[in-house]
Amino acid sequence: MTKQHLEFLAALINAAHNGTSAETLATMAAAYCADTNPRFDKARFLAACGTHPDDNNRRPDGKVARMYGLENHAS
């Protein structure tokens, strides 16, 4: 990670500490990631955060079903 990435993470944590909503934080992170990675999948990221408006990525127990390969690991 670069200094720029760490500064962005610190800004997100500071915003969360000051009461910024999870939806806003996820949107800010998605915008940042999309700017730094042309292959970034914003909808998949927001679904993993639980903030995508069309979130069909939930199991009946409410947990995220698929999240960047983590579906193959024990939960």
Biopython code that builds the backbone (N, CA, C, O; Angstrom):
import numpy as np
from Bio.PDB.StructureBuilder import StructureBuilder

atoms = [
    (1, "MET", "N", (0.842, -1.177, 0.000)),
    (1, "MET", "CA", (0.000, 0.000, 0.000)),
    (1, "MET", "C", (0.887, 1.241, 0.000)),
    (1, "MET", "O", (1.982, 1.247, 0.562)),
    (2, "THR", "N", (0.394, 2.263, -0.631)),
    (2, "THR", "CA", (1.146, 3.508, -0.695)),
    (2, "THR", "C", (0.666, 4.475, 0.390)),
    (2, "THR", "O", (-0.344, 4.240, 1.053)),
    (3, "LYS", "N", (1.400, 5.539, 0.549)),
    (3, "LYS", "CA", (1.020, 6.582, 1.506)),
    (3, "LYS", "C", (-0.365, 7.126, 1.159)),
    (3, "LYS", "O", (-1.163, 7.416, 2.051)),
    (4, "GLN", "N", (-0.645, 7.262, -0.128)),
    (4, "GLN", "CA", (-1.944, 7.771, -0.581)),
    (4, "GLN", "C", (-3.073, 6.835, -0.113)),
    (4, "GLN", "O", (-4.112, 7.310, 0.346)),
    (5, "HIS", "N", (-2.877, 5.515, -0.225)),
    (5, "HIS", "CA", (-3.892, 4.561, 0.222)),
    (5, "HIS", "C", (-4.119, 4.666, 1.731)),
    (5, "HIS", "O", (-5.256, 4.668, 2.203)),
    (6, "LEU", "N", (-3.027, 4.752, 2.469)),
    (6, "LEU", "CA", (-3.143, 4.834, 3.923)),
    (6, "LEU", "C", (-3.817, 6.129, 4.367)),
    (6, "LEU", "O", (-4.595, 6.129, 5.322)),
    (7, "GLU", "N", (-3.526, 7.214, 3.689)),
    (7, "GLU", "CA", (-4.192, 8.485, 4.019)),
    (7, "GLU", "C", (-5.688, 8.399, 3.744)),
    (7, "GLU", "O", (-6.495, 8.932, 4.505)),
    (8, "PHE", "N", (-6.056, 7.728, 2.655)),
    (8, "PHE", "CA", (-7.473, 7.569, 2.349)),
    (8, "PHE", "C", (-8.161, 6.724, 3.415)),
    (8, "PHE", "O", (-9.253, 7.068, 3.866)),
    (9, "LEU", "N", (-7.528, 5.614, 3.827)),
    (9, "LEU", "CA", (-8.106, 4.777, 4.878)),
    (9, "LEU", "C", (-8.266, 5.551, 6.181)),
    (9, "LEU", "O", (-9.283, 5.421, 6.861)),
    (10, "ALA", "N", (-7.273, 6.349, 6.527)),
    (10, "ALA", "CA", (-7.367, 7.165, 7.735)),
    (10, "ALA", "C", (-8.529, 8.153, 7.631)),
    (10, "ALA", "O", (-9.238, 8.383, 8.611)),
    (11, "ALA", "N", (-8.722, 8.730, 6.460)),
    (11, "ALA", "CA", (-9.833, 9.666, 6.255)),
    (11, "ALA", "C", (-11.178, 8.951, 6.402)),
    (11, "ALA", "O", (-12.111, 9.506, 6.980)),
    (12, "LEU", "N", (-11.285, 7.729, 5.886)),
    (12, "LEU", "CA", (-12.530, 6.964, 6.040)),
    (12, "LEU", "C", (-12.812, 6.654, 7.506)),
    (12, "LEU", "O", (-13.940, 6.805, 7.975)),
    (13, "ILE", "N", (-11.783, 6.221, 8.224)),
    (13, "ILE", "CA", (-11.964, 5.908, 9.636)),
    (13, "ILE", "C", (-12.347, 7.152, 10.430)),
    (13, "ILE", "O", (-13.194, 7.090, 11.322)),
    (14, "ASN", "N", (-11.727, 8.273, 10.106)),
    (14, "ASN", "CA", (-12.067, 9.532, 10.761)),
    (14, "ASN", "C", (-13.519, 9.912, 10.463)),
    (14, "ASN", "O", (-14.241, 10.359, 11.355)),
    (15, "ALA", "N", (-13.944, 9.737, 9.219)),
    (15, "ALA", "CA", (-15.325, 10.057, 8.850)),
    (15, "ALA", "C", (-16.299, 9.148, 9.603)),
    (15, "ALA", "O", (-17.347, 9.607, 10.056)),
    (16, "ALA", "N", (-15.958, 7.862, 9.740)),
    (16, "ALA", "CA", (-16.814, 6.930, 10.478)),
    (16, "ALA", "C", (-16.895, 7.343, 11.947)),
    (16, "ALA", "O", (-17.965, 7.297, 12.554)),
    (17, "HIS", "N", (-15.776, 7.740, 12.502)),
    (17, "HIS", "CA", (-15.729, 8.177, 13.904)),
    (17, "HIS", "C", (-16.599, 9.417, 14.121)),
    (17, "HIS", "O", (-17.157, 9.610, 15.202)),
    (18, "ASN", "N", (-16.708, 10.243, 13.100)),
    (18, "ASN", "CA", (-17.501, 11.464, 13.192)),
    (18, "ASN", "C", (-18.951, 11.268, 12.766)),
    (18, "ASN", "O", (-19.681, 12.247, 12.613)),
    (19, "GLY", "N", (-19.388, 10.011, 12.569)),
    (19, "GLY", "CA", (-20.801, 9.742, 12.336)),
    (19, "GLY", "C", (-21.246, 9.626, 10.894)),
    (19, "GLY", "O", (-22.449, 9.621, 10.634)),
    (20, "THR", "N", (-20.336, 9.534, 9.955)),
    (20, "THR", "CA", (-20.725, 9.370, 8.549)),
    (20, "THR", "C", (-21.374, 7.998, 8.379)),
    (20, "THR", "O", (-20.902, 7.009, 8.940)),
    (21, "SER", "N", (-22.449, 7.944, 7.608)),
    (21, "SER", "CA", (-23.187, 6.690, 7.439)),
    (21, "SER", "C", (-22.368, 5.658, 6.670)),
    (21, "SER", "O", (-21.464, 6.000, 5.908)),
    (22, "ALA", "N", (-22.707, 4.388, 6.887)),
    (22, "ALA", "CA", (-22.028, 3.300, 6.189)),
    (22, "ALA", "C", (-22.214, 3.419, 4.677)),
    (22, "ALA", "O", (-21.298, 3.117, 3.913)),
    (23, "GLU", "N", (-23.390, 3.853, 4.249)),
    (23, "GLU", "CA", (-23.657, 4.009, 2.827)),
    (23, "GLU", "C", (-22.728, 5.050, 2.203)),
    (23, "GLU", "O", (-22.196, 4.845, 1.112)),
    (24, "THR", "N", (-22.541, 6.155, 2.901)),
    (24, "THR", "CA", (-21.653, 7.209, 2.404)),
    (24, "THR", "C", (-20.211, 6.735, 2.382)),
    (24, "THR", "O", (-19.491, 6.988, 1.416)),
    (25, "LEU", "N", (-19.781, 6.051, 3.431)),
    (25, "LEU", "CA", (-18.417, 5.536, 3.480)),
    (25, "LEU", "C", (-18.176, 4.541, 2.349)),
    (25, "LEU", "O", (-17.136, 4.585, 1.693)),
    (26, "ALA", "N", (-19.131, 3.647, 2.121)),
    (26, "ALA", "CA", (-18.987, 2.660, 1.046)),
    (26, "ALA", "C", (-18.926, 3.339, -0.313)),
    (26, "ALA", "O", (-18.143, 2.937, -1.173)),
    (27, "THR", "N", (-19.743, 4.360, -0.513)),
    (27, "THR", "CA", (-19.736, 5.092, -1.778)),
    (27, "THR", "C", (-18.417, 5.824, -1.985)),
    (27, "THR", "O", (-17.884, 5.847, -3.094)),
    (28, "MET", "N", (-17.891, 6.420, -0.920)),
    (28, "MET", "CA", (-16.594, 7.101, -1.013)),
    (28, "MET", "C", (-15.485, 6.105, -1.341)),
    (28, "MET", "O", (-14.635, 6.374, -2.190)),
    (29, "ALA", "N", (-15.494, 4.954, -0.669)),
    (29, "ALA", "CA", (-14.475, 3.938, -0.915)),
    (29, "ALA", "C", (-14.592, 3.396, -2.333)),
    (29, "ALA", "O", (-13.581, 3.179, -3.001)),
    (30, "ALA", "N", (-15.820, 3.176, -2.796)),
    (30, "ALA", "CA", (-16.024, 2.669, -4.152)),
    (30, "ALA", "C", (-15.517, 3.656, -5.199)),
    (30, "ALA", "O", (-14.887, 3.258, -6.179)),
    (31, "ALA", "N", (-15.788, 4.926, -4.992)),
    (31, "ALA", "CA", (-15.316, 5.943, -5.940)),
    (31, "ALA", "C", (-13.793, 5.979, -5.971)),
    (31, "ALA", "O", (-13.191, 6.076, -7.041)),
    (32, "TYR", "N", (-13.177, 5.903, -4.807)),
    (32, "TYR", "CA", (-11.713, 5.918, -4.730)),
    (32, "TYR", "C", (-11.127, 4.689, -5.427)),
    (32, "TYR", "O", (-10.180, 4.800, -6.206)),
    (33, "CYS", "N", (-11.694, 3.525, -5.141)),
    (33, "CYS", "CA", (-11.186, 2.293, -5.748)),
    (33, "CYS", "C", (-11.385, 2.283, -7.260)),
    (33, "CYS", "O", (-10.516, 1.818, -7.997)),
    (34, "ALA", "N", (-12.517, 2.791, -7.721)),
    (34, "ALA", "CA", (-12.773, 2.841, -9.159)),
    (34, "ALA", "C", (-11.774, 3.761, -9.864)),
    (34, "ALA", "O", (-11.375, 3.496, -10.999)),
    (35, "ASP", "N", (-11.373, 4.842, -9.188)),
    (35, "ASP", "CA", (-10.385, 5.755, -9.772)),
    (35, "ASP", "C", (-8.997, 5.131, -9.848)),
    (35, "ASP", "O", (-8.219, 5.447, -10.748)),
    (36, "THR", "N", (-8.687, 4.244, -8.904)),
    (36, "THR", "CA", (-7.347, 3.665, -8.860)),
    (36, "THR", "C", (-7.242, 2.319, -9.566)),
    (36, "THR", "O", (-6.135, 1.845, -9.821)),
    (37, "ASN", "N", (-8.383, 1.691, -9.889)),
    (37, "ASN", "CA", (-8.370, 0.385, -10.531)),
    (37, "ASN", "C", (-9.463, 0.326, -11.592)),
    (37, "ASN", "O", (-10.644, 0.282, -11.249)),
    (38, "PRO", "N", (-9.096, 0.323, -12.871)),
    (38, "PRO", "CA", (-10.109, 0.325, -13.932)),
    (38, "PRO", "C", (-10.971, -0.946, -13.956)),
    (38, "PRO", "O", (-12.053, -0.933, -14.542)),
    (39, "ARG", "N", (-10.522, -2.025, -13.340)),
    (39, "ARG", "CA", (-11.285, -3.275, -13.324)),
    (39, "ARG", "C", (-12.148, -3.413, -12.071)),
    (39, "ARG", "O", (-12.778, -4.451, -11.868)),
    (40, "PHE", "N", (-12.184, -2.390, -11.238)),
    (40, "PHE", "CA", (-12.948, -2.428, -9.990)),
    (40, "PHE", "C", (-14.434, -2.568, -10.285)),
    (40, "PHE", "O", (-14.971, -1.864, -11.140)),
    (41, "ASP", "N", (-15.099, -3.479, -9.576)),
    (41, "ASP", "CA", (-16.535, -3.733, -9.748)),
    (41, "ASP", "C", (-17.291, -3.050, -8.608)),
    (41, "ASP", "O", (-17.417, -3.594, -7.511)),
    (42, "LYS", "N", (-17.786, -1.856, -8.891)),
    (42, "LYS", "CA", (-18.436, -1.044, -7.861)),
    (42, "LYS", "C", (-19.671, -1.730, -7.292)),
    (42, "LYS", "O", (-19.868, -1.732, -6.077)),
    (43, "ALA", "N", (-20.503, -2.310, -8.145)),
    (43, "ALA", "CA", (-21.729, -2.958, -7.665)),
    (43, "ALA", "C", (-21.399, -4.133, -6.757)),
    (43, "ALA", "O", (-22.055, -4.328, -5.734)),
    (44, "ARG", "N", (-20.401, -4.908, -7.114)),
    (44, "ARG", "CA", (-19.998, -6.055, -6.286)),
    (44, "ARG", "C", (-19.452, -5.582, -4.938)),
    (44, "ARG", "O", (-19.733, -6.187, -3.904)),
    (45, "PHE", "N", (-18.683, -4.512, -4.955)),
    (45, "PHE", "CA", (-18.130, -3.957, -3.717)),
    (45, "PHE", "C", (-19.245, -3.457, -2.809)),
    (45, "PHE", "O", (-19.255, -3.756, -1.615)),
    (46, "LEU", "N", (-20.187, -2.696, -3.369)),
    (46, "LEU", "CA", (-21.285, -2.167, -2.560)),
    (46, "LEU", "C", (-22.162, -3.289, -2.018)),
    (46, "LEU", "O", (-22.679, -3.185, -0.906)),
    (47, "ALA", "N", (-22.335, -4.357, -2.785)),
    (47, "ALA", "CA", (-23.093, -5.508, -2.297)),
    (47, "ALA", "C", (-22.357, -6.154, -1.126)),
    (47, "ALA", "O", (-22.979, -6.548, -0.139)),
    (48, "ALA", "N", (-21.036, -6.263, -1.233)),
    (48, "ALA", "CA", (-20.235, -6.843, -0.152)),
    (48, "ALA", "C", (-20.305, -5.978, 1.100)),
    (48, "ALA", "O", (-20.234, -6.489, 2.218)),
    (49, "CYS", "N", (-20.443, -4.670, 0.913)),
    (49, "CYS", "CA", (-20.582, -3.747, 2.047)),
    (49, "CYS", "C", (-21.993, -3.771, 2.628)),
    (49, "CYS", "O", (-22.228, -3.268, 3.726)),
    (50, "GLY", "N", (-22.926, -4.355, 1.889)),
    (50, "GLY", "CA", (-24.315, -4.382, 2.339)),
    (50, "GLY", "C", (-25.049, -3.094, 2.061)),
    (50, "GLY", "O", (-26.076, -2.817, 2.681)),
    (51, "THR", "N", (-24.536, -2.297, 1.135)),
    (51, "THR", "CA", (-25.146, -0.995, 0.863)),
    (51, "THR", "C", (-25.639, -0.836, -0.567)),
    (51, "THR", "O", (-26.117, 0.237, -0.934)),
    (52, "HIS", "N", (-25.532, -1.887, -1.384)),
    (52, "HIS", "CA", (-25.985, -1.792, -2.779)),
    (52, "HIS", "C", (-27.502, -1.805, -2.802)),
    (52, "HIS", "O", (-28.114, -2.647, -2.145)),
    (53, "PRO", "N", (-28.134, -0.887, -3.546)),
    (53, "PRO", "CA", (-29.601, -0.818, -3.551)),
    (53, "PRO", "C", (-30.262, -2.079, -4.092)),
    (53, "PRO", "O", (-31.392, -2.384, -3.711)),
    (54, "ASP", "N", (-29.595, -2.815, -4.963)),
    (54, "ASP", "CA", (-30.143, -4.047, -5.525)),
    (54, "ASP", "C", (-29.406, -5.243, -4.948)),
    (54, "ASP", "O", (-28.996, -6.136, -5.689)),
    (55, "ASP", "N", (-29.235, -5.268, -3.638)),
    (55, "ASP", "CA", (-28.439, -6.299, -2.983)),
    (55, "ASP", "C", (-29.179, -7.634, -2.964)),
    (55, "ASP", "O", (-30.007, -7.887, -2.089)),
    (56, "ASN", "N", (-28.867, -8.478, -3.938)),
    (56, "ASN", "CA", (-29.424, -9.823, -3.986)),
    (56, "ASN", "C", (-28.368, -10.844, -3.566)),
    (56, "ASN", "O", (-28.459, -12.021, -3.915)),
    (57, "ASN", "N", (-27.388, -10.395, -2.830)),
    (57, "ASN", "CA", (-26.251, -11.213, -2.458)),
    (57, "ASN", "C", (-26.338, -11.636, -1.000)),
    (57, "ASN", "O", (-25.319, -11.736, -0.316)),
    (58, "ARG", "N", (-27.556, -11.885, -0.524)),
    (58, "ARG", "CA", (-27.752, -12.244, 0.884)),
    (58, "ARG", "C", (-28.283, -13.659, 1.012)),
    (58, "ARG", "O", (-29.105, -14.106, 0.212)),
    (59, "ARG", "N", (-27.800, -14.359, 2.035)),
    (59, "ARG", "CA", (-28.332, -15.660, 2.387)),
    (59, "ARG", "C", (-29.564, -15.432, 3.266)),
    (59, "ARG", "O", (-29.788, -14.315, 3.732)),
    (60, "PRO", "N", (-30.360, -16.471, 3.496)),
    (60, "PRO", "CA", (-31.546, -16.303, 4.352)),
    (60, "PRO", "C", (-31.219, -15.789, 5.755)),
    (60, "PRO", "O", (-32.058, -15.140, 6.380)),
    (61, "ASP", "N", (-30.018, -16.069, 6.257)),
    (61, "ASP", "CA", (-29.663, -15.584, 7.595)),
    (61, "ASP", "C", (-29.192, -14.118, 7.578)),
    (61, "ASP", "O", (-28.838, -13.570, 8.622)),
    (62, "GLY", "N", (-29.189, -13.485, 6.388)),
    (62, "GLY", "CA", (-28.826, -12.076, 6.274)),
    (62, "GLY", "C", (-27.367, -11.813, 5.997)),
    (62, "GLY", "O", (-26.991, -10.671, 5.732)),
    (63, "LYS", "N", (-26.528, -12.841, 6.050)),
    (63, "LYS", "CA", (-25.103, -12.652, 5.785)),
    (63, "LYS", "C", (-24.859, -12.545, 4.276)),
    (63, "LYS", "O", (-25.651, -13.029, 3.468)),
    (64, "VAL", "N", (-23.756, -11.908, 3.922)),
    (64, "VAL", "CA", (-23.383, -11.782, 2.516)),
    (64, "VAL", "C", (-23.036, -13.163, 1.983)),
    (64, "VAL", "O", (-22.263, -13.893, 2.604)),
    (65, "ALA", "N", (-23.604, -13.528, 0.832)),
    (65, "ALA", "CA", (-23.381, -14.852, 0.258)),
    (65, "ALA", "C", (-22.033, -14.947, -0.445)),
    (65, "ALA", "O", (-21.311, -15.928, -0.265)),
    (66, "ARG", "N", (-21.689, -13.951, -1.234)),
    (66, "ARG", "CA", (-20.441, -13.979, -1.998)),
    (66, "ARG", "C", (-19.732, -12.650, -1.811)),
    (66, "ARG", "O", (-20.323, -11.583, -1.979)),
    (67, "MET", "N", (-18.430, -12.732, -1.454)),
    (67, "MET", "CA", (-17.693, -11.501, -1.259)),
    (67, "MET", "C", (-16.235, -11.721, -1.628)),
    (67, "MET", "O", (-15.425, -12.122, -0.792)),
    (68, "TYR", "N", (-15.913, -11.458, -2.878)),
    (68, "TYR", "CA", (-14.530, -11.501, -3.339)),
    (68, "TYR", "C", (-13.819, -12.788, -2.962)),
    (68, "TYR", "O", (-12.712, -12.755, -2.426)),
    (69, "GLY", "N", (-14.457, -13.934, -3.242)),
    (69, "GLY", "CA", (-13.830, -15.216, -3.016)),
    (69, "GLY", "C", (-13.972, -15.777, -1.618)),
    (69, "GLY", "O", (-13.532, -16.898, -1.363)),
    (70, "LEU", "N", (-14.566, -15.042, -0.716)),
    (70, "LEU", "CA", (-14.686, -15.513, 0.659)),
    (70, "LEU", "C", (-15.775, -16.567, 0.829)),
    (70, "LEU", "O", (-15.873, -17.194, 1.884)),
    (71, "GLU", "N", (-16.602, -16.768, -0.214)),
    (71, "GLU", "CA", (-17.666, -17.747, -0.108)),
    (71, "GLU", "C", (-17.124, -19.175, 0.031)),
    (71, "GLU", "O", (-17.860, -20.074, 0.437)),
    (72, "ASN", "N", (-15.855, -19.389, -0.299)),
    (72, "ASN", "CA", (-15.261, -20.711, -0.195)),
    (72, "ASN", "C", (-14.627, -20.978, 1.166)),
    (72, "ASN", "O", (-14.095, -22.065, 1.391)),
    (73, "HIS", "N", (-14.673, -20.035, 2.050)),
    (73, "HIS", "CA", (-14.082, -20.192, 3.365)),
    (73, "HIS", "C", (-15.164, -20.454, 4.409)),
    (73, "HIS", "O", (-16.303, -20.014, 4.255)),
    (74, "ALA", "N", (-14.810, -21.154, 5.447)),
    (74, "ALA", "CA", (-15.771, -21.445, 6.514)),
    (74, "ALA", "C", (-16.226, -20.152, 7.174)),
    (74, "ALA", "O", (-15.440, -19.223, 7.362)),
    (75, "SER", "N", (-17.507, -20.107, 7.520)),
    (75, "SER", "CA", (-18.023, -18.910, 8.181)),
    (75, "SER", "C", (-18.464, -19.181, 9.591)),
    (75, "SER", "O", (-18.923, -18.271, 10.280)),
]
sb = StructureBuilder()
sb.init_structure("model")
sb.init_model(0)
sb.init_chain("A")
sb.init_seg("    ")
for serial, (resi, resn, name, xyz) in enumerate(atoms, 1):
    if name == "N":
        sb.init_residue(resn, " ", resi, " ")
    sb.init_atom(name, np.array(xyz, "f"), 0.0, 1.0, " ", f" {name:<3s}", serial, name[0])
structure = sb.get_structure()
